[in-house]
Amino acid sequence: MGLKISQLTEFTETMEPDDYTVMVDTSAGQTKKISATNLGIPSIVSVTATYTVAGNNLVIWASGTFTITLGPATSKWQTRICNKSTGIITVVPAGADTIEGNASIKLTGQYDTVTLIGDGVATHVQF
């Protein structure tokens, strides 16, 4: 049985999509809080240390020198990683996956950016 939205009672917008909140009255008269994370809406995250990509991270702003580990290619995802600093961001695939046959890729320059796609079978770089 689905959720029937009968009235929008609150909407909060902030910088991070995980903070988007909608309060709804259900057909049973209960109030439910629905966040972007609950709905699987992609998010933007800023990271400064070793990080594992969550399935809904569409954009990752990385600052520093560290490793970002991708999710398994079999879970079908897309993410864009941007090196916002002068550090080196090393991107590695999950488990035995590769990135276009490579064990890793490095974003070595400030503002270097890569878009990666897990298509259900392999991880690809989108140009």
C-alpha positions as CSV (number, residue, x, y, z in Angstrom):
1,M,0.0,0.0,0.0
2,G,1.5,3.4,-1.0
3,L,1.8,6.6,0.9
4,K,-0.9,9.1,-0.1
5,I,0.3,12.7,0.3
6,S,-2.7,14.8,1.3
7,Q,-1.0,18.0,2.5
8,L,2.5,19.5,2.3
9,T,3.2,20.7,5.8
10,E,7.0,21.5,5.8
11,F,9.8,21.8,3.3
12,T,13.4,22.7,4.3
13,E,16.1,23.4,1.8
14,T,19.8,23.4,2.7
15,M,23.1,22.9,1.0
16,E,23.1,19.1,1.4
17,P,20.4,17.1,-0.3
18,D,20.2,14.7,2.6
19,D,18.8,17.6,4.6
20,Y,15.8,18.1,2.3
21,T,12.8,17.2,4.3
22,V,9.1,16.9,3.5
23,M,6.4,16.4,6.1
24,V,3.3,14.8,4.8
25,D,0.0,13.7,6.3
26,T,-0.9,10.2,5.3
27,S,-4.4,8.9,4.6
28,A,-4.3,7.3,8.0
29,G,-3.8,10.7,9.6
30,Q,-0.2,10.1,10.6
31,T,2.6,12.5,9.9
32,K,5.6,11.1,8.1
33,K,9.0,12.7,7.5
34,I,10.5,11.8,4.1
35,S,14.2,12.8,3.4
36,A,16.2,12.6,0.2
37,T,18.2,9.7,1.6
38,N,15.0,7.7,2.2
39,L,13.9,8.3,-1.4
40,G,17.3,7.5,-2.9
41,I,17.8,11.0,-4.2
42,P,21.5,11.5,-5.2
43,S,23.6,13.7,-2.9
44,I,26.6,16.0,-3.0
45,V,29.2,15.2,-0.3
46,S,32.5,16.9,0.6
47,V,35.2,14.5,1.9
48,T,38.7,15.1,3.3
49,A,39.7,11.6,4.3
50,T,39.4,8.0,3.0
51,Y,35.9,7.5,1.8
52,T,33.7,4.7,0.4
53,V,31.1,5.8,-2.1
54,A,27.5,5.3,-1.0
55,G,25.0,4.3,-3.8
56,N,23.4,7.7,-3.9
57,N,26.5,9.9,-4.1
58,L,26.2,11.7,-7.4
59,V,28.9,14.3,-6.7
60,I,31.9,14.0,-4.4
61,W,34.1,17.1,-3.7
62,A,37.4,15.7,-2.4
63,S,40.1,17.8,-0.7
64,G,43.4,16.3,0.5
65,T,45.4,13.2,-0.3
66,F,43.5,10.0,0.3
67,T,41.6,7.1,-1.4
68,I,38.0,6.9,-2.5
69,T,36.6,3.4,-2.9
70,L,33.8,2.9,-5.4
71,G,30.7,0.7,-4.9
72,P,30.5,-2.6,-6.8
73,A,29.8,-2.2,-10.5
74,T,27.0,-4.7,-10.2
75,S,24.9,-2.2,-8.2
76,K,24.5,0.2,-11.1
77,W,25.5,3.7,-10.1
78,Q,27.0,7.0,-11.4
79,T,29.3,9.4,-9.5
80,R,31.4,12.4,-10.3
81,I,34.5,13.0,-8.3
82,C,36.3,16.4,-8.3
83,N,39.7,17.1,-6.7
84,K,39.0,20.5,-5.0
85,S,42.6,20.8,-3.7
86,T,46.2,20.3,-4.7
87,G,46.3,16.8,-3.1
88,I,46.1,13.5,-4.9
89,I,42.9,11.6,-4.9
90,T,43.2,7.9,-5.7
91,V,40.0,6.2,-6.9
92,V,39.8,2.4,-6.5
93,P,37.1,0.0,-7.5
94,A,35.3,-2.4,-5.1
95,G,36.7,-5.8,-4.6
96,A,38.0,-7.4,-7.8
97,D,36.4,-4.8,-10.1
98,T,38.5,-2.6,-12.3
99,I,38.1,0.8,-13.8
100,E,38.3,0.3,-17.6
101,G,40.8,-2.5,-16.8
102,N,42.9,-0.5,-14.4
103,A,43.3,-1.1,-10.6
104,S,42.9,2.6,-9.9
105,I,42.9,6.1,-11.3
106,K,44.4,9.3,-9.8
107,L,43.2,12.8,-9.8
108,T,46.5,14.7,-9.4
109,G,45.6,18.3,-10.3
110,Q,43.3,20.8,-8.6
111,Y,39.9,20.6,-10.2
112,D,40.6,17.3,-12.0
113,T,37.2,15.6,-12.4
114,V,36.1,12.2,-13.5
115,T,32.6,10.7,-14.0
116,L,32.4,7.0,-13.3
117,I,29.5,4.6,-14.1
118,G,28.9,1.1,-12.7
119,D,26.7,-0.4,-15.4
120,G,25.7,-3.6,-13.6
121,V,28.8,-5.5,-15.0
122,A,31.8,-3.2,-15.1
123,T,33.0,0.3,-14.1
124,H,33.4,2.8,-16.9
125,V,34.9,6.3,-17.2
126,Q,32.5,8.7,-19.0
127,F,34.1,11.3,-21.2
